[in-house]
Amino acid sequence: MKHPLLEIPELVGLDAGSGLIRIPTEQDVPITRRVKAIIDTAEFRRLATITQLGLVNRVYPGAMHTRFEHALGVFHNALRYLWQLGRDERFCALVDSHSAEVLMVAALLHDLGHWPFCHPIEDMLLSDLPPHEDFAAEFLAEGSELSTVLREVWNIDPEEVLDVLVARTDSPRLRLLRSILSGPIDIDKMDYLERDSLHVGVPYGRNFDKSRLIQSLLLNEAGDGLAISFKGKAAAELMVFARYIMFSEVYWHHTVRSATSMFARAFYDLHRDLDLKQIFRKSEADTIHLLQDKAAGLPCEKLLDGIFGPQRRIYKRVAEFSLYQSPELYEQLARRPFDFLVRCTEHLAAILNETAGLSVSATDMIIDAPPPHREVEFNIEIYFPKEDVYRPLSQVSPVVASLAKTQFDDYVKRVRLFADREVAIKLADIPALPDHLQTALDRSTQK
């Protein structure tokens, strides 16, 4: 049977051997004239100035890959998903060539609104902080170079792309497209796990069978999302484990989190005096320079200098509180607003100065805790053709049942207290530190 989406030139180009961009690792991404028209716009090119993992490169120096590279990888995955799903009659009944092209463009542009250090900034949930999706809408607004390319070269209304990126309307077709872009086995995770693992220099994110997983894709029982056949079960389990280990060993590595919390505290102190719309359009390097200039002479100056200055001075881990080791402190600090953590740190500094005879400032220490939002649960159906039945993966896999639900966050993301190196040495000699932290918590919750 002829593939129903073969009129899409980028799908034809999957195995063409020409008109390609090579990205790590030995990945050939088809680049047609109309794809080139998108990636050559100023709005898209800015992604080449923003690293994918931000402050992770302060611990893993190879993590210098950009959101530009990642976007190309996600786009390539979109083509591979469409090639596989185009063999599914139910998929083709919902998704025509135009809808497939909208998905392809959404894959390319899914990070369009991201700014430098976007995730640690958004995790603070500052009340005056616009979501990055608002910037994607601005870049696709009428009259922008990118919106003109979409209308004139792709014959796509930018609103169609935005509706996939951020749900504005609802239909089985749109739910299906969104599950491909952002779901348990989506084209985004499929790229970043492997790509981050490669650049960071660890094997964990690549230890699952990507090709097997893609070959097992089909529609779920309701027909509005992805599922996999039973042949992909082992690959899906390995992907869940890969994600768990990448969070444990890379994204929530204690030194990565120290640098991240130092940046977050400095940004918190500075953000009210920043033109956020202007700063979020800058390159990563320009953003760093601007923040350092704004911090000059302020207490938060040493935080930024410790991360970005000529001498690396990342704060040291003083204490760590996990759900299973210190459940009471963990529950009181996890998923609290960032301003609460700042207030708690200020109280802790005052208590230590009073009781231990120290001279500690509020920026000498930082409390890092899991942010209010949780990671998406790995909730996907497995199809068993002999029985003609769909079952949740967590029901047939003890691995997924254990790692992919709410305990994923609770066991990977820990509450930690970081401090300047000299201060950390002094705090190590204070056995009552957890008690002082509890007192600081009590004071922070008082009205």
N, C-alpha and C positions, 0 to 999 in steps of 0.2 A: 504494500500500500504506500502510495506517495505521501510523504510527510506533509500535513496540512499547513504548516507554517513556512514552507520552503520559499515563499515569495519574499520573505524577510532576508535582505542581503547579508546581514550580520550572521544569521544562522548558516547560510550557505558558506560563509567565510570561515566557519569553525575549523574546517580541514583544508582550507584553500592553499595554505602554505605561502601566501603573499598578502600584502596589505595588513601587516601585523605589527603590534608593539610587544616586545619581549619584556616581561617583568619576572622577578624571582618567584619561584624557582623554575626556570625553563618553561614559563607559561606564556603561550602565544595568544594575545588578545586581538581579535579581528577589529581593524580600524578602517571603516568605510569613510567616504567623503562626509556623510552626515554625522558620524560619530566624531570625526575630526573637528567638525564645525562646533560641536559642544565643548570638547576639551580644549579648544583654542580660545574660548571666551575668557575674559578677565575674571568673571565670577568663578569659573572652574579652575583657572590657573592658580588662584590664590591658595587652593588646597595643597599645592606643591610647596608652600611656605609653612605648612603646619604639620608637625610630626604626629604620627598616629598615636603614640603612647606617651607623649609629653615628658613627664619627669622620670619615667622608667629608665631613660638613658643615663640618669645619674647613678644608676646601679648596674645596668646592663648597657655598656657603651655601644653595642651594635644596634640598639633600638632607635635608629634614626630614620626609619622609613616614614613616608608621608601619607596623608589622607588621599593624595592624588593617586599614589600607587595602589592603595587599598580600594579606592573607588573603581579602578580598572579591574581589579581582581573580582570585586562584587559583580560588576557588569559581565565579566566572563562567566561567572557562576550562573547568572541569570540566563545566559544563552544555553548553557548546559542543562539547566532545569527545564527550559522551554523545549529543548530537543527531546528530553526524556518524556515530559508530560504531554507533548504533542501526540504521543501514541495512545493516550488515554481518551476514549470517546467522550467521557463526561467532561473532561477538561476542555476539549475542543468545542463542546456545546456551549460552554460559558465564555471562553476566551478566544476571540477572533484575532486576526493579525494586528489590528489597530490596538487592541488591549494589550497584546504581547509587546508591542512597541512602546506603549506607555510604561509597562513594567521595566523594560530595558532602560528607558530614560530615567525612571525613578531609581533604578539600581545605580546608575552613574551619578545621580545627584543626591543620593540619600544622606550624604554628609555635607551638603552644600552650605547649610547655615552654621556649621561648627566654626568656632573661633579657637584661638590658641588656649590650651589648658581648659577646654570647655567642660569636661566632666567634673573635675574637682571644683570648679566654680559653680556649676549647676547643683552639685551635691549639697552646697551650703543652703540652698532654698532661700536666698535673700529676697525680701519682698519687692524690691525695686529692680530685680533682675529679669529682663525679658527672656523667654525661652528661645533656644536656638532655632526652633521651627519658625519663629517670627522673621528671622533673618533669611531663611530659605524663601519665605514668601516675598521678602523685599527684593531678593536677587532674581526672582521670577516675575516681578511686577511688570506691568505694561510699560513698554519703552526700553526695558533693559536689553542688553545685547543677547543675553541668554533666551529671554522670552521671544525675541525676534527669530532666533535660530529655530526654536521649537515650532513656531507657527509657520515659518516660511520654508524650512528645510524638512521638518518632520511631519508637518500638518497635524501637530498636537497642540491642544490648548493647555497652557501652563497649569490651569486649574485642575486638569485631569491628573497631572503629575502630583500636585500638592494634595489631592484627595487620596492618593495612595500613601504618600509620606505621612500625612496627618489626617486621620479620618474626619471627613466632613459630611459625607453621605454614607448610606449603607445599602449593600446588596450582596448576594452570594458571590458574585464575580469580584467585587472589591475586597470582600473578606478573604477570598482565595488569593488575590494578588498581594494583599498585605501579609498574609501568612508566609508567602514566599520571601518577602522582603524582611519581615520581622516576626519570627515565630520560633518554635523549638528547633527545627532543622531549617534555618533560613540561609539565604545566600550571603548574608553579612557574617554570621558566626562561622560559616563554612570557610570564609576567607580569613577573618582576623585570627582565628585560632592557629591556623597553619602559618600565616604570614608573621604574626607576632612571635611565634615559637622559633621560626627560622631566623629572624633578625636578632632576637634576644640571645639565641645560641643555646637553647634548651630543646630537648626532643618532645616534650610532653604534649604540645598542641598538634603534633603531626602523627600521633600514634593512633589514628583511626583510618578506616578505609573509605576515603572520600568518594572514590569512583563507585564502590559498591553501594554506598548510601544513595548516591544520585540515581543509580540504576534501579533502585528499589522504590523510587518515589511514585506515588499515586494520590488520588483524592481520598479524603476521609469519608466516613459514612454519610455525613450530612451533605457532602459535595461542596463545602465552602471553605476548605482548608486542606493542608497537606497531611498525608499519612504515608506510611511505608509498608511494603510487603514484609512477610516474616523473614525473607532472605536478608533483609537489611537490619535485623534485630541486633546482631553482634556488633555491627558497625555503629549503630545508634548508641549502644551501651558504651562503646569505646569513646564516642564523641562526648557523652555526658562526663565520663571520667577525665577526658582531656580538658574539658572546660573547668572541672573541679580543680585539677592540678595546676592549671594555668593561673587560676585565681589565687590558689594557695601559695604557689612558688614565685609568681611574677607580679600580678596586679596588686596583690595584698602582701607582698614581701615587706618585712618590717621596715627596711630602709627606704623602699619606694614610698611606703605610707608616711614615713617621717618627712621626706622631702615634699610630699603632697600636702601634708598638714601644715608644714612651714609656709608653703606657697599660699595655701588657703587662708591662714591667719593674716599674712601680709596683705592679701587682696581684701580681706574683710576690713582691715583697718583703713585701707585706701579707697575703697570703691565709691564712697559717697562723694569724693572729690574728683571722680573720673567721668569723662564723657563716654559712657559705656558703648553707645552706638559707634562712636569713632574708634575706640580701642579694639572693638571686636572685628573691625575690618582690616586691622593691621596684620602684618606677618608675625610669626612667633618671635623672631629676633627683635623686631621693633617694639613688640609688646613688652618684652623683658626690659629693654632699655627705658621705655616710658615708665614702667613700674619702679625701676631702680631710681630714676630721676625724681619721681614723686615721693619716694621713701627717704630720700636724702635728709639726714638729720633727725629722723623719727625713730621711735623704738623698733619699728618693724624693718628698719634698714638692714640690720644684721641677719634677719631671716632670709631676705632675698640675696644678700651677699654670700650667705652660707650655701645657697643653692647654685647661684649663677656667677659668683665672684671668682677671682683667680685661685683662691684656696678653698677647696671643698670642706665645708663644715656642717655636715648634716647632723641634726640632733640625734642623740643616743637614746636607745630604748631603756627606760628606767623600770617600767612595770607593764605587765600584760594581764588582761582579765578576759578569760573566755567563758562561754556559757557553761561548760562542764567543770571548770576550775573555780570560778568565782561568779556563780550565777546571780547573786544579789547585785553586785556592782555592775556586772554586765547588763542586766535588765534595766538598771536605772540610767545607764549612759548610752546604750545602743539606740539608734534611730531617734535621737533627740535633735532639735534644731541647733544649728551651728552657734547661734548667739548664746544658747544655754551652755554649750561646752566652753565658750569663751568666758562666760560669767563664772562657771565652776572653776576654771583655771585661775581666774583672778582671786577667788576666795581661797583656793589652795595656796597660792603664793602668800597671801596675807597670813594664813594659819601657820605656814612654815616659818615665816619671819617672826611670828609671835612666839611659837613654841620651841623652835629649834635654833633660834638665834641666827638665822640665815638672812641674807640680803638678796632676795630673789624677786625679779620683776615678773609681770604677767606674761611677757613675751619670752622669758627664759624657759618656759615649759609650755607644752601643747598637749591637750587631750585629743586623741583621734578615736573615732568610733564609727561603726557602720552607719551609713546615711539612712534617712527615713524610708526611702524606697527599697524594695527587695528585688533581687534578680528574678527574671521570668522563670517560672517553673517549666520543667521539661515535660510537657503534657502533649503526647502525640499518640495516635492510634496505630496499631499493627494489624494488617489484614492477613487473615488465614484463609486462603482460597478453597482448600478442601472442605472446610466447614462453612465457608462463605460468611465469616463473622469478623468483626472488628473488636479488638480489645485494647485498652490503654496499655502503653508500654510499661508503666509502673506496676501494672497488675501481673505481668508475665516476666518481669525482670527485677530481681532483688537489688541489683546494682542501681537501677534508676530509682526504685522505691527509696533507697537509702540516701542517694546523693542529689537527686534532682528536685526535692521538695523544699520546704521552708528551712530545714536544717542546713541546706547548702550555705545560706548566709550566716547562720548562727555558728557554724563550725569553721568557716573559712575567714570570716571577717571578725576581727577581735578588737576589743577596746585596749588602747595602749596609751601610756604616758611617755612622752618624749621630752628630753631636756638638753639644753646646751651642755657641751662636754664637761666643762668645769662644774656646772651645777649637778649634772648626773652623778659625778663622783661623790658629791656631798649627800645627795639623796639616797645613794646606795647604803649609807650608814644609818639610815633612819628606819628602824624596824616597824614603826607605827605608821608608815606611809599610807597603807590602805585605810587605816582609821582616820587619818587626816583627810583623805580623799572623800570618805563617807561624810565627814563633817562639812566639807566644802559642798558636797551634793545637797545636804540638808539645808544649808544656808541658801543655796541657789534656788531651791524650790519654795522657799518662804516668800510670801507676798509682802 
